Amino acid sequence: RRDESLAAMALEEVLGMLGFAVVGIEDNADAAIAAAERLHPDIVMMDIRLLGPRDGIEAAAVIRQRTGIRCIFTSAFGDPETRHRAAECEPFGFIRKPYFPAELQRALGHAVELLTGRG
């Protein structure tokens, strides 16, 4: 899982360059849910594939239900069934991996507009 931790660090660096603060990084659904409840971020960047039995879509659904926080999904998998399941969480967006900073900036900018009532 070294690749995933390197990818998380790279994403954190890109988000920082775009002016966003990363308050936590988790690799499984239970830890992600607990972190969202504890830290109350404005937006969750959620990979669909996580360690453990539950995926990011399940984690995002629980986070949305318990906290109201919405996410931006990231995944290398964009098949219709996955996207349909993800859409039920009312995400701000869905970014295919590998992603580019401009795509992240566009998705996060859209989320910020919606959160601040400008979208």
Protein Blocks (a to p, Z undefined) as FASTA:
>chain_A
ZZmmmmmmmmmmmmmmnopacfbdcfbfklmmmmmmmnopabdcddfbdgdjbdfklmmm
mmmmmnopacddddfbfcfklmmmmmmnopabdcdddddfklmmmmmmmmmmmmnopZZ
